[in-house]
Protein backbone atom coordinates (compact mmCIF):
# COMPACT_ATOMS: atom_id res chain seq x y z
CA UNK A 1 0.00 0.00 0.00
CA UNK A 2 1.36 3.47 -0.86
CA UNK A 3 1.64 5.74 2.18
CA UNK A 4 1.72 9.48 1.44
CA UNK A 5 3.89 11.58 3.76
CA UNK A 6 2.28 13.96 6.24
CA UNK A 7 3.55 17.06 4.41
CA UNK A 8 1.87 15.96 1.19
CA UNK A 9 -1.40 15.40 3.06
CA UNK A 10 -1.21 18.82 4.73
CA UNK A 11 -0.58 20.51 1.39
CA UNK A 12 -3.81 19.07 0.03
CA UNK A 13 -6.15 19.67 2.98
CA UNK A 14 -9.37 21.01 1.53
CA UNK A 15 -8.52 19.90 -2.00
CA UNK A 16 -9.00 16.55 -3.64
CA UNK A 17 -5.91 14.83 -5.04
CA UNK A 18 -5.57 14.76 -8.81
CA UNK A 19 -5.10 11.76 -11.04
CA UNK A 20 -1.60 11.42 -12.50
CA UNK A 21 -1.98 8.12 -14.33
CA UNK A 22 -4.03 4.94 -14.59
CA UNK A 23 -2.13 1.62 -14.49
CA UNK A 24 -3.74 -1.56 -15.80
CA UNK A 25 -2.83 -5.24 -15.56
CA UNK A 26 -4.71 -8.39 -16.50
CA UNK A 27 -4.59 -11.67 -14.60
CA UNK A 28 -6.20 -15.04 -15.22
CA UNK A 29 -6.04 -17.12 -12.05
CA UNK A 30 -7.40 -20.69 -11.92
CA UNK A 31 -10.03 -21.11 -9.20
CA UNK A 32 -9.34 -23.70 -6.50
CA UNK A 33 -12.89 -24.88 -7.03
CA UNK A 34 -14.33 -24.03 -10.47
CA UNK A 35 -17.92 -22.82 -10.29
CA UNK A 36 -20.32 -24.78 -12.46
CA UNK A 37 -23.68 -23.17 -13.15
CA UNK A 38 -26.65 -24.02 -15.34
CA UNK A 39 -25.28 -21.39 -17.73
CA UNK A 40 -21.73 -22.77 -17.94
CA UNK A 41 -18.44 -23.18 -16.07
CA UNK A 42 -16.37 -20.41 -14.48
CA UNK A 43 -12.91 -21.98 -14.20
CA UNK A 44 -10.76 -18.95 -13.47
CA UNK A 45 -10.81 -15.46 -12.03
CA UNK A 46 -10.23 -13.28 -15.09
CA UNK A 47 -9.52 -9.84 -13.65
CA UNK A 48 -8.37 -6.43 -14.82
CA UNK A 49 -6.42 -4.79 -11.99
CA UNK A 50 -6.80 -1.02 -11.89
CA UNK A 51 -4.46 1.35 -10.02
CA UNK A 52 -5.22 5.07 -9.98
CA UNK A 53 -2.05 7.02 -9.07
CA UNK A 54 -2.59 10.49 -7.58
CA UNK A 55 -0.35 13.53 -7.25
CA UNK A 56 -0.23 13.11 -3.45
CA UNK A 57 1.40 9.66 -3.60
CA UNK A 58 -1.90 7.90 -2.90
CA UNK A 59 -2.95 5.02 -5.16
CA UNK A 60 -6.55 3.83 -5.42
CA UNK A 61 -6.89 0.17 -6.41
CA UNK A 62 -9.63 -2.17 -7.51
CA UNK A 63 -10.42 -4.87 -10.05
CA UNK A 64 -12.95 -5.67 -12.75
CA UNK A 65 -14.15 -9.29 -12.96
CA UNK A 66 -15.26 -11.09 -16.10
CA UNK A 67 -16.83 -14.52 -16.25
CA UNK A 68 -14.55 -15.40 -19.15
CA UNK A 69 -10.95 -14.52 -20.10
CA UNK A 70 -12.25 -13.72 -23.60
CA UNK A 71 -13.39 -10.30 -22.34
CA UNK A 72 -10.13 -9.31 -20.60
CA UNK A 73 -8.50 -7.67 -23.60
CA UNK A 74 -11.58 -5.67 -24.55
CA UNK A 75 -12.10 -4.30 -21.03
CA UNK A 76 -8.43 -3.38 -20.69
CA UNK A 77 -8.48 -1.57 -24.03
CA UNK A 78 -11.59 0.40 -23.03
CA UNK A 79 -9.88 1.43 -19.80
CA UNK A 80 -6.71 2.39 -21.68
CA UNK A 81 -8.73 4.56 -24.04
CA UNK A 82 -10.60 6.27 -21.20
CA UNK A 83 -7.54 6.81 -19.00
CA UNK A 84 -6.08 9.91 -20.75
CA UNK A 85 -9.32 11.82 -20.11
CA UNK A 86 -8.87 11.28 -16.37
CA UNK A 87 -5.32 12.61 -16.07
CA UNK A 88 -5.33 15.91 -14.19
CA UNK A 89 -8.89 15.51 -12.94
CA UNK A 90 -9.69 15.75 -9.24
CA UNK A 91 -10.47 12.51 -7.42
CA UNK A 92 -14.14 13.38 -6.99
CA UNK A 93 -15.91 10.09 -7.73
CA UNK A 94 -19.43 11.40 -8.34
CA UNK A 95 -18.12 14.04 -10.74
CA UNK A 96 -15.89 11.50 -12.50
CA UNK A 97 -18.84 9.13 -12.78
CA UNK A 98 -21.04 11.72 -14.45
CA UNK A 99 -18.21 12.87 -16.75
CA UNK A 100 -17.54 9.32 -17.93
CA UNK A 101 -21.24 8.59 -18.42
CA UNK A 102 -21.52 11.73 -20.54
CA UNK A 103 -18.51 10.70 -22.61
CA UNK A 104 -20.06 7.27 -23.22
CA UNK A 105 -23.63 8.46 -23.73
CA UNK A 106 -23.87 7.61 -27.43
CA UNK A 107 -22.20 4.22 -26.97
CA UNK A 108 -24.31 3.41 -23.90
CA UNK A 109 -23.02 2.27 -20.54
CA UNK A 110 -24.42 -1.25 -20.08
CA UNK A 111 -21.98 -4.00 -21.01
CA UNK A 112 -18.21 -3.63 -21.30
CA UNK A 113 -18.31 0.16 -21.20
CA UNK A 114 -20.23 -0.03 -17.91
CA UNK A 115 -17.62 -2.38 -16.48
CA UNK A 116 -14.84 0.07 -17.34
CA UNK A 117 -16.78 3.00 -15.86
CA UNK A 118 -17.46 1.10 -12.64
CA UNK A 119 -13.84 0.02 -12.22
CA UNK A 120 -12.62 3.61 -12.49
CA UNK A 121 -15.28 4.72 -10.01
CA UNK A 122 -14.27 2.01 -7.52
CA UNK A 123 -10.59 2.95 -7.79
CA UNK A 124 -11.44 6.63 -7.29
CA UNK A 125 -13.40 5.90 -4.12
CA UNK A 126 -10.51 3.80 -2.83
CA UNK A 127 -8.11 6.68 -3.47
CA UNK A 128 -10.42 9.12 -1.71
CA UNK A 129 -10.76 6.87 1.34
CA UNK A 130 -6.98 6.47 1.49
CA UNK A 131 -6.54 10.23 1.24
CA UNK A 132 -8.94 10.62 4.18
CA UNK A 133 -7.09 7.83 6.01
CA UNK A 134 -10.23 5.91 6.80
CA UNK A 135 -12.11 2.79 5.67
CA UNK A 136 -14.50 3.35 2.79
CA UNK A 137 -17.44 2.51 5.06
CA UNK A 138 -16.55 5.40 7.36
CA UNK A 139 -15.94 7.81 4.49
CA UNK A 140 -19.51 7.03 3.35
CA UNK A 141 -20.90 7.80 6.80
CA UNK A 142 -20.92 4.36 8.41
CA UNK A 143 -18.65 2.32 10.64
CA UNK A 144 -16.55 -0.81 10.15
CA UNK A 145 -17.97 -3.97 11.66
CA UNK A 146 -19.52 -7.35 10.84
CA UNK A 147 -21.60 -8.19 7.77
CA UNK A 148 -23.70 -11.35 7.43
CA UNK A 149 -22.35 -13.58 4.70
CA UNK A 150 -23.31 -16.78 2.94
CA UNK A 151 -21.01 -19.44 1.52
CA UNK A 152 -21.56 -19.84 -2.22
CA UNK A 153 -21.16 -23.09 -4.18
CA UNK A 154 -21.72 -24.31 -7.73
CA UNK A 155 -23.53 -27.27 -9.29
CA UNK A 156 -21.78 -30.53 -8.48
CA UNK A 157 -24.40 -33.13 -7.58
CA UNK A 158 -25.75 -34.46 -4.30
CA UNK A 159 -22.56 -35.73 -2.69
CA UNK A 160 -20.53 -32.58 -3.30
CA UNK A 161 -23.42 -30.35 -2.22
CA UNK A 162 -23.62 -32.21 1.09
CA UNK A 163 -19.87 -31.91 1.62
CA UNK A 164 -19.79 -28.21 0.72
CA UNK A 165 -22.75 -27.29 2.90
CA UNK A 166 -21.47 -29.32 5.84
CA UNK A 167 -18.04 -27.67 5.64
CA UNK A 168 -19.60 -24.20 5.50
CA UNK A 169 -21.83 -24.84 8.52
CA UNK A 170 -18.85 -26.20 10.44
CA UNK A 171 -16.99 -22.99 9.60
CA UNK A 172 -19.82 -20.99 11.18
CA UNK A 173 -21.87 -19.86 8.20
CA UNK A 174 -25.59 -19.51 8.89
CA UNK A 175 -26.46 -19.29 5.20
CA UNK A 176 -25.29 -21.33 2.20
CA UNK A 177 -26.13 -21.26 -1.49
CA UNK A 178 -26.10 -24.07 -4.02
CA UNK A 179 -26.70 -23.70 -7.72
CA UNK A 180 -29.37 -25.81 -9.37
CA UNK A 181 -30.94 -26.09 -12.81
CA UNK A 182 -30.38 -29.76 -13.53
CA UNK A 183 -32.12 -31.37 -16.52
CA UNK A 184 -35.05 -32.48 -14.34
CA UNK A 185 -36.98 -31.20 -11.35
CA UNK A 186 -36.27 -34.50 -9.61
CA UNK A 187 -32.55 -33.80 -9.77
CA UNK A 188 -33.04 -30.28 -8.41
CA UNK A 189 -35.10 -31.64 -5.52
CA UNK A 190 -32.55 -34.34 -4.71
CA UNK A 191 -29.78 -31.74 -4.35
CA UNK A 192 -31.95 -29.28 -2.41
CA UNK A 193 -33.19 -31.92 0.03
CA UNK A 194 -29.69 -33.26 0.64
CA UNK A 195 -28.34 -29.75 1.16
CA UNK A 196 -31.23 -28.89 3.48
CA UNK A 197 -30.49 -31.93 5.65
CA UNK A 198 -26.78 -31.11 5.72
CA UNK A 199 -27.45 -27.49 6.69
CA UNK A 200 -29.61 -28.35 9.67
CA UNK A 201 -31.88 -26.05 11.62
CA UNK A 202 -31.26 -22.33 11.76
CA UNK A 203 -29.29 -22.14 8.52
CA UNK A 204 -30.68 -20.36 5.45
CA UNK A 205 -30.50 -22.49 2.30
CA UNK A 206 -30.40 -20.40 -0.87
CA UNK A 207 -30.66 -21.72 -4.44
CA UNK A 208 -29.69 -20.15 -7.76
CA UNK A 209 -30.95 -21.10 -11.22
CA UNK A 210 -28.72 -18.64 -13.11
CA UNK A 211 -31.58 -17.79 -15.53
CA UNK A 212 -31.87 -21.41 -16.67
CA UNK A 213 -35.65 -21.83 -16.89
CA UNK A 214 -38.49 -20.62 -19.06
CA UNK A 215 -41.19 -18.76 -17.15
CA UNK A 216 -43.59 -21.71 -17.34
CA UNK A 217 -40.97 -24.21 -16.18
CA UNK A 218 -39.82 -21.82 -13.46
CA UNK A 219 -43.31 -21.60 -12.00
CA UNK A 220 -43.55 -25.40 -11.84
CA UNK A 221 -40.12 -25.88 -10.28
CA UNK A 222 -40.31 -22.93 -7.88
CA UNK A 223 -43.75 -23.96 -6.59
CA UNK A 224 -42.25 -27.40 -5.90
CA UNK A 225 -39.43 -25.73 -3.94
CA UNK A 226 -41.94 -23.95 -1.71
CA UNK A 227 -42.12 -27.07 0.45
CA UNK A 228 -38.35 -27.55 0.75
CA UNK A 229 -37.33 -24.93 3.30
CA UNK A 230 -35.51 -22.64 0.85
CA UNK A 231 -34.88 -19.02 1.90
CA UNK A 232 -34.65 -17.61 -1.62
CA UNK A 233 -34.76 -18.68 -5.27
CA UNK A 234 -32.36 -16.67 -7.40
CA UNK A 235 -32.79 -15.74 -11.07
CA UNK A 236 -35.15 -18.52 -12.13
CA UNK A 237 -35.55 -17.00 -15.61
CA UNK A 238 -33.98 -14.32 -17.82
CA UNK A 239 -32.98 -11.38 -15.61
CA UNK A 240 -34.46 -8.74 -17.94
CA UNK A 241 -37.84 -10.46 -18.37
CA UNK A 242 -39.44 -8.27 -15.72
CA UNK A 243 -42.97 -9.38 -16.50
CA UNK A 244 -41.98 -13.03 -16.46
CA UNK A 245 -40.15 -12.61 -13.15
CA UNK A 246 -43.20 -10.89 -11.72
CA UNK A 247 -45.39 -13.84 -12.75
CA UNK A 248 -43.03 -16.22 -10.99
CA UNK A 249 -42.84 -14.07 -7.86
CA UNK A 250 -46.64 -13.89 -7.71
CA UNK A 251 -47.02 -17.66 -8.11
CA UNK A 252 -44.61 -18.87 -5.41
CA UNK A 253 -44.30 -18.33 -1.67
CA UNK A 254 -40.50 -18.49 -1.51
CA UNK A 255 -38.85 -15.06 -1.97
CA UNK A 256 -37.42 -14.44 -5.43
CA UNK A 257 -33.93 -12.94 -5.60
CA UNK A 258 -32.85 -10.84 -8.59
CA UNK A 259 -30.45 -8.06 -9.49
CA UNK A 260 -26.87 -9.20 -10.09
CA UNK A 261 -27.26 -8.66 -13.84
CA UNK A 262 -29.16 -5.37 -13.71
CA UNK A 263 -27.15 -2.49 -15.20
CA UNK A 264 -27.38 0.62 -13.08
CA UNK A 265 -30.15 2.30 -11.17
CA UNK A 266 -32.52 2.59 -14.14
CA UNK A 267 -32.71 -1.18 -14.65
CA UNK A 268 -33.06 -1.63 -10.89
CA UNK A 269 -35.93 0.88 -10.95
CA UNK A 270 -37.63 -1.01 -13.80
CA UNK A 271 -37.34 -4.28 -11.91
CA UNK A 272 -38.79 -2.74 -8.76
CA UNK A 273 -41.65 -1.13 -10.67
CA UNK A 274 -42.54 -4.49 -12.22
CA UNK A 275 -42.55 -6.26 -8.82
CA UNK A 276 -40.09 -8.68 -10.42
CA UNK A 277 -38.59 -9.86 -7.14
CA UNK A 278 -38.93 -9.83 -3.37
CA UNK A 279 -35.22 -9.26 -2.76
CA UNK A 280 -32.44 -7.38 -4.56
CA UNK A 281 -28.86 -8.49 -5.17
CA UNK A 282 -26.56 -5.75 -6.42
CA UNK A 283 -23.41 -6.45 -8.37
CA UNK A 284 -20.96 -3.65 -7.61
CA UNK A 285 -19.58 -3.58 -11.14
CA UNK A 286 -22.91 -3.71 -12.98
CA UNK A 287 -24.58 -1.32 -10.55
CA UNK A 288 -22.05 1.34 -11.59
CA UNK A 289 -19.33 1.09 -8.96
CA UNK A 290 -19.63 2.64 -5.52
CA UNK A 291 -21.48 5.68 -6.87
CA UNK A 292 -23.98 3.50 -8.72
CA UNK A 293 -24.41 1.15 -5.76
CA UNK A 294 -25.38 3.99 -3.43
CA UNK A 295 -28.04 5.18 -5.89
CA UNK A 296 -29.41 1.67 -6.39
CA UNK A 297 -29.44 1.06 -2.64
CA UNK A 298 -31.55 4.20 -2.19
CA UNK A 299 -34.12 2.86 -4.65
CA UNK A 300 -34.22 -0.47 -2.81
CA UNK A 301 -34.64 1.29 0.53
CA UNK A 302 -37.61 3.25 -0.80
CA UNK A 303 -39.17 0.01 -2.09
CA UNK A 304 -38.47 -1.91 1.11
CA UNK A 305 -36.25 -4.50 -0.61
CA UNK A 306 -33.42 -6.12 1.39
CA UNK A 307 -30.10 -5.78 -0.45
CA UNK A 308 -27.49 -8.51 -0.85
CA UNK A 309 -24.17 -8.32 -2.70
CA UNK A 310 -22.92 -10.36 -5.64
CA UNK A 311 -19.16 -11.13 -5.64
CA UNK A 312 -16.62 -8.28 -5.01
CA UNK A 313 -16.75 -9.13 -1.27
CA UNK A 314 -13.96 -6.74 -0.23
CA UNK A 315 -15.70 -3.56 -1.40
CA UNK A 316 -19.27 -4.85 -1.14
CA UNK A 317 -18.82 -5.55 2.57
CA UNK A 318 -17.90 -1.89 3.08
CA UNK A 319 -21.02 -0.81 1.18
CA UNK A 320 -23.35 -3.14 3.06
CA UNK A 321 -22.24 -1.36 6.23
CA UNK A 322 -23.93 1.80 4.89
CA UNK A 323 -26.81 0.19 2.96
CA UNK A 324 -30.16 0.84 4.71
CA UNK A 325 -31.54 -2.71 4.46
CA UNK A 326 -28.53 -5.05 4.24
CA UNK A 327 -29.19 -8.76 3.81
CA UNK A 328 -26.24 -10.97 2.79
CA UNK A 329 -22.72 -10.75 1.38
CA UNK A 330 -21.65 -13.51 -1.01
CA UNK A 331 -18.49 -15.33 0.13
CA UNK A 332 -16.63 -16.23 -3.03
CA UNK A 333 -12.90 -15.66 -3.23
CA UNK A 334 -12.11 -14.35 -6.70
CA UNK A 335 -9.35 -11.85 -5.89
CA UNK A 336 -8.41 -13.02 -2.38
CA UNK A 337 -5.22 -14.88 -3.43
CA UNK A 338 -3.92 -11.62 -4.96
CA UNK A 339 -4.38 -9.54 -1.81
CA UNK A 340 -2.01 -8.84 1.06
CA UNK A 341 -4.88 -9.11 3.54
CA UNK A 342 -8.02 -10.78 2.15
CA UNK A 343 -11.36 -9.95 3.76
CA UNK A 344 -11.60 -11.85 7.05
CA UNK A 345 -14.56 -14.06 7.95
CA UNK A 346 -15.46 -15.24 11.43
CA UNK A 347 -18.42 -17.52 12.19
CA UNK A 348 -20.19 -16.60 8.97
CA UNK A 349 -19.57 -12.86 9.32
CA UNK A 350 -17.36 -10.75 7.08
CA UNK A 351 -15.33 -8.39 9.24
CA UNK A 352 -14.87 -4.89 7.84
CA UNK A 353 -11.78 -3.64 9.64
CA UNK A 354 -10.26 -0.23 10.38
CA UNK A 355 -7.84 -0.60 7.45
CA UNK A 356 -7.95 2.48 5.24
CA UNK A 357 -9.45 2.24 1.78
CA UNK A 358 -11.80 -0.31 0.30
CA UNK A 359 -9.86 -3.46 1.16
CA UNK A 360 -7.66 -3.81 -1.95
CA UNK A 361 -3.87 -4.02 -1.41
CA UNK A 362 -2.05 -6.16 -3.96
CA UNK A 363 0.33 -8.95 -3.08
CA UNK A 364 2.67 -8.16 -5.94
CA UNK A 365 4.38 -11.56 -5.92
CA UNK A 366 1.02 -13.29 -6.24
CA UNK A 367 -0.08 -10.90 -8.98
CA UNK A 368 3.10 -11.56 -10.94
CA UNK A 369 2.36 -15.31 -11.07
CA UNK A 370 -0.94 -14.84 -12.91
CA UNK A 371 -0.28 -11.93 -15.26
CA UNK A 372 -1.44 -12.47 -18.84
CORCOR-V636911 format. One record per residue. N is the residue number from 0. RES is the residue in one small letter. PSI is psi as a letter, one per 30 degrees, with the letter a starting at -180 (NA if undefined). OMEGA is omega in radians with two decimals (* if undefined). NEAR is the number of other C-alpha atoms within 8 Angstrom. Layout:
# CORCOR-V636911
((N & RES & PSI & OMEGA & NEAR) (N & RES & PSI & OMEGA & NEAR))
This chain:
# CORCOR-V636911
((0 & x & k & 3.08 & 5) (1 & x & k & -3.13 & 6) (2 & x & j & 3.12 & 6) (3 & x & k & 3.11 & 9) (4 & x & l & -3.05 & 6) (5 & x & e & -3.13 & 6) (6 & x & e & 3.13 & 6) (7 & x & e & 3.10 & 10) (8 & x & e & -3.10 & 11) (9 & x & e & 3.14 & 7) (10 & x & f & -3.05 & 6) (11 & x & g & 3.08 & 10) (12 & x & k & -3.13 & 7) (13 & x & f & 3.12 & 4) (14 & x & k & 3.11 & 5) (15 & x & k & 3.02 & 10) (16 & x & l & 3.12 & 11) (17 & x & k & -3.06 & 12) (18 & x & k & 3.09 & 15) (19 & x & e & 3.11 & 10) (20 & x & l & 3.07 & 11) (21 & x & k & 3.12 & 11) (22 & x & k & -3.07 & 8) (23 & x & k & 3.02 & 11) (24 & x & l & 3.08 & 9) (25 & x & k & 3.09 & 12) (26 & x & l & 3.05 & 13) (27 & x & j & -2.96 & 12) (28 & x & j & 3.12 & 8) (29 & x & k & 3.10 & 8) (30 & x & k & 3.07 & 9) (31 & x & e & 3.11 & 4) (32 & x & j & 3.11 & 5) (33 & x & k & -3.07 & 11) (34 & x & j & 3.08 & 10) (35 & x & k & 3.11 & 11) (36 & x & l & 3.07 & 14) (37 & x & f & -3.13 & 13) (38 & x & f & -3.13 & 8) (39 & x & a & -3.05 & 6) (40 & x & k & 2.97 & 8) (41 & x & j & -3.02 & 11) (42 & x & f & -3.09 & 9) (43 & x & l & 3.01 & 11) (44 & x & j & 3.12 & 15) (45 & x & j & -2.97 & 14) (46 & x & k & 2.90 & 12) (47 & x & j & 3.13 & 14) (48 & x & k & -3.08 & 12) (49 & x & k & 3.07 & 15) (50 & x & k & -3.10 & 12) (51 & x & j & -3.12 & 16) (52 & x & k & -3.09 & 13) (53 & x & l & -3.07 & 13) (54 & x & f & 3.11 & 9) (55 & x & f & -3.06 & 10) (56 & x & f & 3.09 & 10) (57 & x & k & 3.00 & 13) (58 & x & k & 3.03 & 12) (59 & x & k & -3.03 & 15) (60 & x & k & 3.04 & 15) (61 & x & a & 3.08 & 12) (62 & x & l & 2.97 & 9) (63 & x & k & -3.11 & 12) (64 & x & k & 3.01 & 8) (65 & x & k & 3.14 & 10) (66 & x & f & -3.09 & 7) (67 & x & k & 3.09 & 9) (68 & x & f & -3.14 & 9) (69 & x & e & -3.06 & 5) (70 & x & f & -3.04 & 8) (71 & x & e & -3.08 & 13) (72 & x & e & -3.11 & 7) (73 & x & e & -3.14 & 8) (74 & x & e & 3.11 & 13) (75 & x & e & -3.13 & 12) (76 & x & e & 3.09 & 8) (77 & x & e & 3.13 & 11) (78 & x & e & 3.10 & 10) (79 & x & e & -3.10 & 9) (80 & x & f & 3.12 & 7) (81 & x & f & -2.99 & 8) (82 & x & e & -3.10 & 10) (83 & x & f & -3.13 & 8) (84 & x & f & -3.11 & 5) (85 & x & f & -3.06 & 9) (86 & x & k & -3.12 & 11) (87 & x & f & 3.14 & 7) (88 & x & k & 3.07 & 7) (89 & x & k & 3.07 & 8) (90 & x & i & 3.12 & 13) (91 & x & j & -2.91 & 9) (92 & x & e & -3.11 & 10) (93 & x & e & 3.12 & 7) (94 & x & e & 3.08 & 7) (95 & x & e & -3.12 & 10) (96 & x & e & -3.12 & 11) (97 & x & e & 3.12 & 8) (98 & x & e & -3.14 & 8) (99 & x & e & 3.10 & 9) (100 & x & e & 3.11 & 10) (101 & x & e & -3.13 & 7) (102 & x & e & -3.07 & 7) (103 & x & g & -3.00 & 10) (104 & x & e & -3.10 & 8) (105 & x & e & 3.09 & 5) (106 & x & e & -3.04 & 5) (107 & x & k & -3.04 & 7) (108 & x & f & 2.91 & 11) (109 & x & l & 3.08 & 10) (110 & x & a & -3.03 & 7) (111 & x & e & 3.11 & 10) (112 & x & e & 3.11 & 12) (113 & x & e & 3.09 & 13) (114 & x & e & 3.13 & 14) (115 & x & e & 3.13 & 12) (116 & x & e & -3.11 & 14) (117 & x & e & -3.13 & 16) (118 & x & e & 3.12 & 14) (119 & x & e & 3.09 & 11) (120 & x & e & -3.13 & 15) (121 & x & e & 3.11 & 12) (122 & x & e & 3.13 & 14) (123 & x & e & 3.11 & 14) (124 & x & e & 3.09 & 15) (125 & x & e & 3.12 & 14) (126 & x & e & -3.13 & 16) (127 & x & e & 3.11 & 13) (128 & x & e & 3.11 & 15) (129 & x & e & 3.09 & 14) (130 & x & e & 3.12 & 10) (131 & x & f & 3.14 & 7) (132 & x & h & 3.12 & 8) (133 & x & l & 3.03 & 13) (134 & x & l & 3.13 & 16) (135 & x & e & -3.13 & 14) (136 & x & e & -3.14 & 14) (137 & x & e & 3.09 & 10) (138 & x & e & -3.11 & 10) (139 & x & g & 3.05 & 7) (140 & x & g & -3.14 & 7) (141 & x & a & 3.13 & 9) (142 & x & k & 2.97 & 8) (143 & x & l & -3.14 & 13) (144 & x & a & -3.08 & 8) (145 & x & l & 3.08 & 8) (146 & x & k & 3.12 & 13) (147 & x & k & -3.09 & 10) (148 & x & l & 3.00 & 14) (149 & x & k & 3.07 & 14) (150 & x & k & -3.00 & 12) (151 & x & k & -3.09 & 10) (152 & x & l & -3.12 & 11) (153 & x & a & 3.09 & 11) (154 & x & k & -3.13 & 12) (155 & x & g & 3.11 & 8) (156 & x & l & -3.02 & 7) (157 & x & e & -3.03 & 10) (158 & x & e & -3.14 & 7) (159 & x & e & 3.09 & 8) (160 & x & e & 3.12 & 15) (161 & x & e & -3.13 & 11) (162 & x & e & -3.13 & 8) (163 & x & e & -3.10 & 9) (164 & x & e & 3.14 & 12) (165 & x & e & 3.12 & 10) (166 & x & e & -3.13 & 8) (167 & x & e & 3.13 & 11) (168 & x & e & 3.11 & 12) (169 & x & e & 3.12 & 7) (170 & x & f & 3.06 & 8) (171 & x & g & 3.14 & 9) (172 & x & k & 3.11 & 15) (173 & x & g & 3.06 & 11) (174 & x & k & 3.13 & 13) (175 & x & k & 3.13 & 16) (176 & x & k & 3.01 & 12) (177 & x & k & 3.11 & 13) (178 & x & k & 3.10 & 13) (179 & x & a & -3.02 & 13) (180 & x & h & 3.11 & 13) (181 & x & l & -3.10 & 8) (182 & x & f & -3.11 & 5) (183 & x & l & 3.04 & 7) (184 & x & e & -3.13 & 8) (185 & x & e & 3.12 & 6) (186 & x & e & 3.06 & 9) (187 & x & e & -3.10 & 11) (188 & x & e & 3.13 & 9) (189 & x & e & 3.13 & 9) (190 & x & e & -3.11 & 12) (191 & x & e & -3.12 & 10) (192 & x & e & 3.11 & 9) (193 & x & e & 3.12 & 11) (194 & x & e & 3.13 & 13) (195 & x & e & 3.11 & 11) (196 & x & e & -3.12 & 7) (197 & x & e & -3.12 & 9) (198 & x & e & -3.12 & 13) (199 & x & a & -3.10 & 7) (200 & x & k & 3.03 & 4) (201 & x & g & 3.12 & 5) (202 & x & k & 3.09 & 11) (203 & x & k & 3.02 & 10) (204 & x & k & -3.11 & 15) (205 & x & k & 3.11 & 13) (206 & x & l & -3.03 & 13) (207 & x & k & 3.12 & 13) (208 & x & f & -3.13 & 16) (209 & x & h & 3.03 & 13) (210 & x & g & -2.98 & 11) (211 & x & f & -2.89 & 11) (212 & x & l & 2.88 & 12) (213 & x & l & -3.14 & 9) (214 & x & e & -3.11 & 12) (215 & x & e & 3.13 & 7) (216 & x & e & 3.13 & 8) (217 & x & e & 3.14 & 12) (218 & x & e & 3.13 & 11) (219 & x & e & -3.06 & 8) (220 & x & e & -3.10 & 9) (221 & x & e & 3.05 & 12) (222 & x & e & 3.10 & 11) (223 & x & e & -3.14 & 8) (224 & x & f & 3.13 & 11) (225 & x & f & -3.08 & 11) (226 & x & g & -2.97 & 7) (227 & x & g & 3.07 & 9) (228 & x & h & -3.14 & 8) (229 & x & k & -3.08 & 13) (230 & x & f & 2.97 & 9) (231 & x & l & 3.03 & 11) (232 & x & k & -2.99 & 15) (233 & x & k & 3.05 & 12) (234 & x & i & 3.13 & 13) (235 & x & f & 3.12 & 15) (236 & x & a & -3.05 & 15) (237 & x & k & -3.01 & 11) (238 & x & e & -3.07 & 12) (239 & x & g & 3.01 & 5) (240 & x & i & -3.03 & 8) (241 & x & e & -3.14 & 12) (242 & x & e & 3.11 & 8) (243 & x & e & 3.09 & 10) (244 & x & e & 3.14 & 15) (245 & x & e & 3.09 & 12) (246 & x & e & 3.13 & 10) (247 & x & e & -3.12 & 12) (248 & x & e & -3.14 & 14) (249 & x & f & -3.03 & 7) (250 & x & f & -3.04 & 8) (251 & x & l & 3.12 & 11) (252 & x & e & -3.11 & 8) (253 & x & k & 3.13 & 11) (254 & x & k & 3.09 & 12) (255 & x & k & 3.12 & 12) (256 & x & k & -3.08 & 13) (257 & x & l & 2.94 & 13) (258 & x & f & -3.02 & 11) (259 & x & f & 3.14 & 10) (260 & x & g & 3.10 & 8) (261 & x & k & -3.08 & 13) (262 & x & j & 3.01 & 13) (263 & x & l & -3.00 & 13) (264 & x & f & -3.12 & 12) (265 & x & e & 3.08 & 7) (266 & x & e & 3.05 & 9) (267 & x & e & 3.13 & 13) (268 & x & e & 3.11 & 10) (269 & x & e & 3.14 & 9) (270 & x & e & 3.13 & 11) (271 & x & e & -3.12 & 11) (272 & x & e & -3.13 & 7) (273 & x & f & -3.03 & 9) (274 & x & h & -3.05 & 10) (275 & x & f & -3.13 & 15) (276 & x & l & 3.09 & 14) (277 & x & f & -3.08 & 10) (278 & x & l & 3.11 & 11) (279 & x & k & 3.06 & 13) (280 & x & j & -3.13 & 12) (281 & x & k & 2.99 & 15) (282 & x & k & -3.03 & 14) (283 & x & e & -3.10 & 16) (284 & x & e & -3.10 & 11) (285 & x & f & 3.09 & 16) (286 & x & f & -3.12 & 15) (287 & x & h & -3.14 & 16) (288 & x & a & -3.13 & 15) (289 & x & e & -3.14 & 12) (290 & x & e & 3.13 & 11) (291 & x & e & 3.12 & 13) (292 & x & e & -3.08 & 15) (293 & x & e & 3.11 & 10) (294 & x & e & 3.09 & 9) (295 & x & e & -3.14 & 14) (296 & x & e & 3.08 & 11) (297 & x & e & 3.08 & 9) (298 & x & e & -3.13 & 11) (299 & x & e & 3.10 & 13) (300 & x & e & -3.14 & 11) (301 & x & e & -3.13 & 7) (302 & x & f & 3.14 & 7) (303 & x & g & -3.13 & 7) (304 & x & k & 3.01 & 11) (305 & x & k & -3.06 & 11) (306 & x & k & 2.98 & 15) (307 & x & l & -3.09 & 13) (308 & x & k & 3.10 & 17) (309 & x & k & -3.11 & 13) (310 & x & a & -3.06 & 12) (311 & x & h & -3.00 & 10) (312 & x & e & -3.06 & 14) (313 & x & e & -3.10 & 11) (314 & x & e & -3.11 & 9) (315 & x & e & 3.10 & 13) (316 & x & e & 3.09 & 13) (317 & x & e & -3.08 & 14) (318 & x & e & 3.09 & 13) (319 & x & f & 3.08 & 12) (320 & x & f & 3.12 & 13) (321 & x & g & 3.10 & 11) (322 & x & k & -3.01 & 10) (323 & x & e & -3.05 & 7) (324 & x & i & -3.04 & 9) (325 & x & k & -3.13 & 10) (326 & x & d & -3.09 & 8) (327 & x & k & 2.96 & 11) (328 & x & k & 3.09 & 17) (329 & x & k & 3.05 & 13) (330 & x & j & 3.04 & 10) (331 & x & k & -2.96 & 8) (332 & x & i & 3.11 & 7) (333 & x & e & -3.09 & 9) (334 & x & f & -3.02 & 7) (335 & x & e & -3.13 & 9) (336 & x & f & -3.13 & 8) (337 & x & g & -3.02 & 10) (338 & x & k & 3.06 & 12) (339 & x & e & -3.10 & 7) (340 & x & i & 3.12 & 7) (341 & x & l & 3.09 & 9) (342 & x & k & -3.10 & 11) (343 & x & k & 3.07 & 7) (344 & x & k & 3.13 & 8) (345 & x & j & 3.12 & 8) (346 & x & h & 3.08 & 7) (347 & x & g & 3.11 & 13) (348 & x & k & 2.95 & 11) (349 & x & k & -3.08 & 14) (350 & x & j & 3.04 & 12) (351 & x & j & -3.01 & 12) (352 & x & a & 3.12 & 7) (353 & x & g & 3.13 & 7) (354 & x & k & -3.09 & 7) (355 & x & l & 3.10 & 11) (356 & x & a & -3.05 & 16) (357 & x & g & 3.06 & 13) (358 & x & g & -3.09 & 11) (359 & x & j & 3.00 & 9) (360 & x & j & -3.01 & 9) (361 & x & k & 2.88 & 9) (362 & x & j & -2.96 & 9) (363 & x & e & 3.09 & 7) (364 & x & e & 3.11 & 6) (365 & x & e & 3.13 & 10) (366 & x & e & -3.08 & 11) (367 & x & e & -3.10 & 7) (368 & x & f & -3.00 & 6) (369 & x & g & 3.13 & 9) (370 & x & k & 3.06 & 9) (371 & x & NA & * & 5))
